[in-house]
């Protein structure tokens, strides 16, 4: 007799040679199933209609050949439960009858069902990705905005849409050959360090202010912005290019074009170009001098408020034209600032031009009242208690700060209070107290 190893059968049925059930044993997983009603019935009556032929075949094979092949049948339990089972039938000697051992295929069926569902889901996701890729390709190729994808590791071009190819001064026929080119070679030499600095800020902080660069063999000006993206091949930069329109006015058609860089660099007044967020995109030499910057310091990429403090209402980027006054936050002097917004043709870019006119610092009196007061207090050491001297020093310092704030705010109590971190009511109360004490000095009455 051949030996067939069945690991932990779920159902073991003892049969006579005619296939009638004499005894049944079930595993622990089916222990709640009462199968005593099977005893005395043909095995063919306990399976689904399509399985009776398979059962008869297994009984006949076991009688003739000792062991039958494995066959799958649906076993019906008295409780109504139906399980897909895999049986084999073995003959127990010449007159010992038969034994059928079966294993439930429910777990296998569930795995097959899950596998089929997973395959279907993968197929659906595949077609979704294909659809998204098609949409992306249509948008990328047909967009009027110039877009370039750069490999973050070496700044080589991965892909560029037709608008970007035109921006770089290349013919459409060379679009396929643009991949792999070093994008830095397309940037004007003097602007490469600043461009790389902007990309480092994007990598480190996720974003950075845009800047104006000159690209291609014609060195056309473009407003450039970048963002960081993650792909299967690694990190890459998505670079967006927006043209900067420059209009030249000439008296005759033969008049030479005027360079905007020459105007910026040679103008007698400080000029700076800002984006909508107030970040400096480009500035001339006069602006850097008025802001007190060294020759190696570049204002590009920093907010205008790093050097200017508005003395009144700050300019509104949403309006077409606004002027404002500001103080330069360095020892150079006080500057008068006028902000002129670009006309409707460039409103989408939100660009603005700041014109800085230098004004002399007010003359400082040769005699400093605060220094004189402190000298007088020091002379009183030994003649007055320390607590009185400290109190007198604090009072004189308060007087000096209130006067200075009021003077720098051109007599405006609200602005002066803001400079000292006080509310207007508290500032007025302190002035009134000093008036009563005779210490307010000029401009103290409000």
CORDAWO-V823308 format. One record per residue. N is the residue number from 1. RES is the residue in one small letter. PHI is phi in degrees with one decimal (999 if undefined). OMEGA is omega as a letter, one per 40 degrees, with the letter a starting at -180 (999 if undefined). Layout:
# CORDAWO-V823308
n = {N:N}
res = {RES:RES}
phi = {PHI:PHI}
omega = {OMEGA:OMEGA}
This chain:
# CORDAWO-V823308
n = {1:2:3:4:5:6:7:8:9:10:11:12:13:14:15:16:17:18:19:20:21:22:23:24:25:26:27:28:29:30:31:32:33:34:35:36:37:38:39:40:41:42:43:44:45:46:47:48:49:50:51:52:53:54:55:56:57:58:59:60:61:62:63:64:65:66:67:68:69:70:71:72:73:74:75:76:77:78:79:80:81:82:83:84:85:86:87:88:89:90:91:92:93:94:95:96:97:98:99:100:101:102:103:104:105:106:107:108:109:110:111:112:113:114:115:116:117:118:119:120:121:122:123:124:125:126:127:128:129:130:131:132:133:134:135:136:137:138:139:140:141:142:143:144:145:146:147:148:149:150:151:152:153:154:155:156:157:158:159:160:161:162:163:164:165:166:167:168:169:170:171:172:173:174:175:176:177:178:179:180:181:182:183:184:185:186:187:188:189:190:191:192:193:194:195:196:197:198:199:200:201:202:203:204:205:206:207:208:209:210:211:212:213:214:215:216:217:218:219:220:221:222:223:224:225:226:227:228:229:230:231:232:233:234:235:236:237:238:239:240:241:242:243:244:245:246:247:248:249:250:251:252:253:254:255:256:257:258:259:260:261:262:263:264:265:266:267:268:269:270:271:272:273:274:275:276:277:278:279:280:281:282:283:284:285:286:287:288:289:290:291:292:293:294:295:296:297:298:299:300:301:302:303:304:305:306:307:308:309:310:311:312:313:314:315:316:317:318:319:320:321:322:323:324:325:326:327:328:329:330:331:332:333:334:335:336:337:338:339:340:341:342:343:344:345:346:347:348:349:350:351:352:353:354:355:356:357:358:359:360:361:362:363:364:365:366:367:368:369:370:371:372:373:374:375:376:377:378:379:380:381:382:383:384:385:386:387:388:389:390:391:392:393:394:395:396:397:398:399:400:401:402:403:404:405:406:407:408:409:410:411:412:413:414:415:416:417:418:419:420:421:422:423:424:425:426:427:428:429:430:431:432:433:434:435:436:437:438:439:440:441:442:443:444:445:446}
res = {x:x:x:x:x:x:x:x:x:x:x:x:x:x:x:x:x:x:x:x:x:x:x:x:x:x:x:x:x:x:x:x:x:x:x:x:x:x:x:x:x:x:x:x:x:x:x:x:x:x:x:x:x:x:x:x:x:x:x:x:x:x:x:x:x:x:x:x:x:x:x:x:x:x:x:x:x:x:x:x:x:x:x:x:x:x:x:x:x:x:x:x:x:x:x:x:x:x:x:x:x:x:x:x:x:x:x:x:x:x:x:x:x:x:x:x:x:x:x:x:x:x:x:x:x:x:x:x:x:x:x:x:x:x:x:x:x:x:x:x:x:x:x:x:x:x:x:x:x:x:x:x:x:x:x:x:x:x:x:x:x:x:x:x:x:x:x:x:x:x:x:x:x:x:x:x:x:x:x:x:x:x:x:x:x:x:x:x:x:x:x:x:x:x:x:x:x:x:x:x:x:x:x:x:x:x:x:x:x:x:x:x:x:x:x:x:x:x:x:x:x:x:x:x:x:x:x:x:x:x:x:x:x:x:x:x:x:x:x:x:x:x:x:x:x:x:x:x:x:x:x:x:x:x:x:x:x:x:x:x:x:x:x:x:x:x:x:x:x:x:x:x:x:x:x:x:x:x:x:x:x:x:x:x:x:x:x:x:x:x:x:x:x:x:x:x:x:x:x:x:x:x:x:x:x:x:x:x:x:x:x:x:x:x:x:x:x:x:x:x:x:x:x:x:x:x:x:x:x:x:x:x:x:x:x:x:x:x:x:x:x:x:x:x:x:x:x:x:x:x:x:x:x:x:x:x:x:x:x:x:x:x:x:x:x:x:x:x:x:x:x:x:x:x:x:x:x:x:x:x:x:x:x:x:x:x:x:x:x:x:x:x:x:x:x:x:x:x:x:x:x:x:x:x:x:x:x:x:x:x:x:x:x:x:x:x:x:x:x:x:x:x:x:x:x:x:x:x:x:x:x:x:x:x:x:x:x:x:x:x:x:x:x:x:x:x}
phi = {999:-72.2:-102.0:-114.7:-89.5:-117.8:-81.7:46.5:-65.7:-81.1:-136.1:-123.9:-115.7:-95.7:-125.3:-88.3:-68.2:-93.1:86.8:-90.4:-73.7:-108.9:-161.1:-138.3:-129.5:-119.3:-78.4:-62.2:-67.3:-115.8:-65.4:-80.3:-86.7:-87.1:-108.7:-64.2:-68.4:-73.8:-63.0:91.1:-104.5:-63.3:-61.5:-62.2:-80.6:-102.6:-118.2:-64.9:-57.0:-77.2:-100.7:-65.6:-66.8:-64.5:-64.6:-60.4:-65.9:-65.8:-64.7:-64.5:-64.8:-68.2:-65.1:-83.6:-117.2:80.5:-136.5:-96.7:-73.8:-75.0:-137.2:-101.7:-135.3:-93.5:-88.7:-100.4:-94.5:-56.1:-73.6:103.1:-69.3:-123.1:-126.1:-77.8:-120.5:-113.4:-113.8:-138.6:-116.5:-124.2:-88.4:-100.4:74.8:-71.4:-125.9:-90.6:84.1:-127.2:-135.3:-111.4:-114.9:-132.3:-121.6:-68.8:-103.4:-62.7:-63.8:-64.1:-62.9:-64.1:-65.0:-63.3:-64.5:-65.4:-61.9:-63.7:-63.7:-64.9:-62.8:-64.8:-65.3:-62.4:-66.0:-64.3:-64.5:-60.1:-70.5:-64.0:-63.3:-62.3:-66.7:-64.1:-62.8:-64.8:-63.7:-59.4:-62.9:-64.6:-65.7:-64.0:-76.5:-99.1:-67.9:-78.6:-84.3:-74.6:-131.6:-129.7:-102.7:-116.0:-72.3:-64.1:-70.0:-133.7:60.3:-88.3:-73.3:-87.7:-161.4:-144.7:-82.1:-54.9:-63.1:-69.9:-60.6:-66.4:-63.3:-85.2:75.8:-104.8:-81.2:-57.3:-66.5:-95.9:-61.4:-67.1:-87.1:-79.6:-62.7:94.4:-74.9:-77.3:-66.1:-60.6:-66.2:-86.2:-92.2:-55.4:-55.8:-72.0:-106.6:-68.4:-62.1:-66.5:-64.3:-65.3:-63.7:-62.1:-66.4:-64.2:-64.4:-63.4:-66.0:-81.0:-116.9:87.9:-159.1:-159.8:-62.3:-71.3:-147.9:-101.6:-131.2:-110.4:-120.1:75.3:-67.6:-90.3:52.7:-76.3:-77.2:-136.6:-87.4:-117.8:-130.4:-139.4:-141.3:-95.5:-131.5:-113.5:-130.9:-61.9:-84.0:124.4:-75.0:-147.1:-101.4:-96.7:-104.9:-110.5:-119.0:-122.7:-67.8:-103.8:-77.2:-123.5:-101.9:-107.8:-109.4:-135.6:-75.4:-132.8:-60.7:-86.8:-65.9:-70.0:-70.2:-96.3:-81.0:-66.2:-66.5:-65.3:-63.5:-64.5:-77.8:-102.1:-65.6:-73.3:-105.7:-73.1:-124.9:-143.6:-101.4:-115.7:-91.7:-64.7:-88.7:82.3:-90.5:-72.1:-95.2:-155.3:-146.0:-96.5:-64.6:-62.1:-63.2:-63.3:-68.2:-67.0:-81.9:75.9:-86.7:-74.4:-63.7:-90.7:-92.8:-112.1:-76.7:-59.6:89.5:-115.3:-71.3:-63.1:-71.7:-69.2:-125.3:-117.5:-118.1:-67.0:-84.9:-132.1:-73.2:-69.4:-64.7:-97.4:-63.1:-76.3:-84.6:-76.3:-144.6:-144.0:-118.7:-152.8:-107.2:-149.9:-110.4:-76.8:-87.6:-156.3:-73.5:-66.9:160.6:-102.5:-120.0:-97.6:-118.2:-123.1:-102.9:-113.8:-81.5:-65.3:-65.5:-57.9:-62.3:-117.1:-62.5:-64.0:-77.5:66.3:-77.1:-141.2:-117.2:-104.9:-108.4:-110.8:-109.2:-74.5:-130.2:-68.4:-69.1:-57.9:-62.7:-96.2:-59.3:-65.7:-110.5:-93.2:-59.9:-66.6:-64.3:-61.8:-64.5:-67.1:-62.1:-63.8:-65.3:-61.2:-65.3:-85.5:-61.5:97.9:-109.6:-133.4:-63.5:-61.3:-61.5:-68.7:-64.4:-64.4:-63.0:-64.7:-63.7:-63.9:-65.6:-64.5:-66.1:-64.3:-59.9:-62.9:-66.0:-64.7:-63.8:-64.5:-65.0:-67.6:-69.9:-68.9:-92.7:56.8:80.6:-88.5:-61.7:-61.9:-67.7:-63.6:-62.5:-62.0:-67.9:-99.6:73.2:-113.5:-76.9:-62.7:-63.6:-67.1:-63.1:-63.3:-64.2:-66.0:-62.3:-62.4:-64.2:-70.0:-59.5:-64.6:-87.9:77.8:-115.2:-69.0:72.0:-63.8:80.4:-74.7:-79.1:-125.9}
omega = {i:a:i:a:i:a:i:i:i:i:i:a:i:a:i:a:i:i:i:a:i:a:a:i:i:i:a:a:i:a:i:a:i:a:a:a:i:a:a:a:i:a:a:a:a:i:i:a:a:a:a:i:i:i:i:i:i:i:a:a:a:i:a:a:i:a:i:i:i:i:a:i:i:a:i:i:a:a:a:i:i:a:i:a:i:a:i:a:a:i:a:i:a:a:a:a:a:i:i:i:a:i:i:i:a:i:i:i:i:i:i:i:i:i:i:i:a:i:i:i:i:i:i:i:i:a:i:i:i:i:i:i:i:i:i:a:i:i:a:a:a:a:i:i:i:a:i:i:a:i:a:a:a:i:i:a:i:a:i:i:a:i:i:i:i:i:i:i:a:i:a:a:a:a:a:a:a:a:i:i:i:a:a:i:i:a:i:a:a:a:a:a:i:i:i:i:i:i:i:i:i:a:a:a:i:i:i:i:i:a:i:i:i:a:i:a:i:i:i:a:i:i:a:i:a:i:a:i:i:i:i:a:i:a:i:i:i:a:i:a:i:a:i:a:i:a:i:i:a:i:i:i:a:a:a:i:i:a:i:i:i:i:a:a:a:a:a:a:i:i:i:i:a:i:a:a:i:i:a:i:i:a:a:a:a:i:a:i:a:i:i:a:i:a:a:i:i:i:a:i:i:a:i:a:i:a:a:i:a:i:i:i:i:i:a:a:a:a:a:i:i:i:i:i:a:i:i:a:i:a:a:a:a:a:i:a:i:i:i:a:i:a:a:a:a:a:a:i:i:a:i:i:i:i:a:i:a:i:a:i:i:i:i:a:a:a:a:a:a:i:i:a:a:i:i:i:i:i:a:i:a:i:a:i:a:a:i:i:i:i:i:i:i:a:i:i:i:i:a:a:i:i:a:a:a:i:a:i:i:i:a:a:a:i:i:i:i:i:a:i:a:i:a:a:a:i:i:a:i:i:a:i:i:i:a:i:i:a:a:i:a:i:a:a:a:999}
